[in-house]
Amino acid sequence: MTDLALTSSLNENRARRNAIILAFCFALGGITTFCVMSLAANVAYGIAENKGNATLPITAFLLASMLTSVPASMLMQRIGRKSGFRVGIIMGTLGCLLAAYSIYISSFWLLCASTFLIGIMASFQAFYRFAAADTASDKFKSVAVSWVMFGGVLAPIVAPTIISYSKNLLEPYFIAGTFLVAAAVTLVAFILVGLIDIPNEAAKARKNTGRPLLEIIKQPLFAISVGAAMASYGLMTFVMTATPLAILGCGQGYEIDDVTFIIQWHAIAMYGPAFFTGKIIQRIGAQTVIMLGLVMLAGCAVVAAMGVELSHFWVALVLLGLGWNFGFVGATAMVTKYYRAEEKFKAQAFNDFMVFGTLAVGSFASGKIYNEWGWDGVTVIIYPIIAFALLLVMASFYFKDKTTTV
């Protein structure tokens, strides 16, 4: 084996190892995120004076992710990926502890503050997929991203069990014990992050940051991939945020265990296909995969409008998860082609700022729309957004012939 071949093999092994470790880190953080997404709105509904603000803790979570995305990327540019990830994990642990305390004293605004801190952690976690791509070859990038995302499938498998055994741990303070357990689980990721092998390119990055951000954004395919990520993730969050309220408020006598069951399968659908999504992208292209995802999201709206049986919620939320996976993983793989290595921090920061900004708006609007127009009002809004996103992605085939990757 030549020196070049040996180096290539070592780099490939390092990229695979990094992707696997980051997948486990993503899974551990995902347990906390699962708890927030499946429980926070219902906890808030019980203690908030204005029931229309029940989804505000989730909005705070997403708003923090949006506001932190650029500072998180810039911080990692200065101190490296490992140290940056650990900062995020510490913030998430503090958020879990604060959530437990907010339930203990029945403080709605403190609950919002706790989910804000957990949202900061989520912002750092969002860069796990990019960190995996950083050390991967061009051929392996989409696979590395999908491996990390596949790690998220462990969260919905483990989290419901944690919720089931811990929800009454601190009776009569329902769910408070769950967030204490989530804090302990989150800290395990602090240890695992130390095992990743990613060079600290901070000094080099400060010397050469490539093209101005505006020049990167003006690339049609870069903009389209960011837009596809915003649509896929935004619609998923918009519908998923209202789902717990719809299940418990539809008058069928459903309970919190029914909510966790539906959200569990939704999350499995979100992350389970990621094990092979990267391979599908390699075979048929990111744009085609994104469009398949958007069609599945539209299918979610169709099923959700059919009724309020658990089977309707289950099928709709599975389609919502599958649509998110194809749309978001496809968009992430696509966006990595249109910035250079030295531009990654600002390009990734812009991408996640736009995505999490959409999520924050979507989650807040979800609670308001559900409170005013119910579950039907939530599902109807999906169609025009899907139509616009499909047109956007279809336009990318035109630009593809006129654009070369960087």
Secondary structure as the mmCIF struct_conf table of DSSP 4:
data_model
#
loop_
_struct_conf.conf_type_id
_struct_conf.id
_struct_conf.beg_label_comp_id
_struct_conf.beg_label_asym_id
_struct_conf.beg_label_seq_id
_struct_conf.end_label_comp_id
_struct_conf.end_label_asym_id
_struct_conf.end_label_seq_id
HELX_RH_AL_P HELX_RH_AL_P1 ASP A 3 ILE A 47
BEND BEND1 GLU A 49 ASN A 50
HELX_RH_3T_P HELX_RH_3T_P1 LYS A 51 ASN A 53
TURN_TY1_P TURN_TY1_P1 ALA A 54 THR A 55
HELX_RH_AL_P HELX_RH_AL_P2 LEU A 56 ILE A 79
HELX_RH_AL_P HELX_RH_AL_P3 ARG A 81 TYR A 104
TURN_TY1_P TURN_TY1_P2 ILE A 105 SER A 106
HELX_RH_AL_P HELX_RH_AL_P4 PHE A 108 GLN A 125
TURN_TY1_P TURN_TY1_P3 ALA A 126 PHE A 127
HELX_RH_AL_P HELX_RH_AL_P5 TYR A 128 ASP A 134
TURN_TY1_P TURN_TY1_P4 THR A 135 THR A 135
BEND BEND2 ALA A 136 ALA A 136
TURN_TY1_P TURN_TY1_P5 ASP A 138 PHE A 140
HELX_RH_AL_P HELX_RH_AL_P6 LYS A 141 PHE A 150
HELX_RH_3T_P HELX_RH_3T_P2 GLY A 151 VAL A 153
HELX_RH_AL_P HELX_RH_AL_P7 LEU A 154 SER A 166
TURN_TY1_P TURN_TY1_P6 LYS A 167 PRO A 172
BEND BEND3 TYR A 173 TYR A 173
TURN_TY1_P TURN_TY1_P7 PHE A 174 ILE A 175
HELX_RH_AL_P HELX_RH_AL_P8 ALA A 176 VAL A 193
TURN_TY1_P TURN_TY1_P8 GLY A 194 LEU A 195
HELX_RH_AL_P HELX_RH_AL_P9 ALA A 202 LYS A 207
BEND BEND4 ARG A 211 ARG A 211
HELX_RH_AL_P HELX_RH_AL_P10 LEU A 213 ILE A 217
TURN_TY1_P TURN_TY1_P9 LYS A 218 LYS A 218
BEND BEND5 GLN A 219 GLN A 219
HELX_RH_AL_P HELX_RH_AL_P11 PRO A 220 GLY A 249
BEND BEND6 CYS A 250 GLN A 252
HELX_RH_AL_P HELX_RH_AL_P12 ILE A 256 TYR A 271
TURN_TY1_P TURN_TY1_P10 GLY A 272 PRO A 273
HELX_RH_AL_P HELX_RH_AL_P13 ALA A 274 ILE A 284
HELX_RH_AL_P HELX_RH_AL_P14 ALA A 286 ALA A 304
TURN_TY1_P TURN_TY1_P11 ALA A 305 MET A 306
BEND BEND7 GLU A 309 GLU A 309
HELX_RH_AL_P HELX_RH_AL_P15 LEU A 310 TRP A 324
HELX_RH_PI_P HELX_RH_PI_P1 ASN A 325 VAL A 329
HELX_RH_AL_P HELX_RH_AL_P16 GLY A 330 VAL A 335
HELX_RH_3T_P HELX_RH_3T_P3 THR A 336 TYR A 338
BEND BEND8 TYR A 339 TYR A 339
HELX_RH_3T_P HELX_RH_3T_P4 ALA A 341 GLU A 343
HELX_RH_AL_P HELX_RH_AL_P17 LYS A 344 VAL A 380
TURN_TY1_P TURN_TY1_P12 ILE A 381 ILE A 381
HELX_RH_AL_P HELX_RH_AL_P18 ILE A 382 LYS A 400
TURN_TY1_P TURN_TY1_P13 ASP A 401 LYS A 402
#
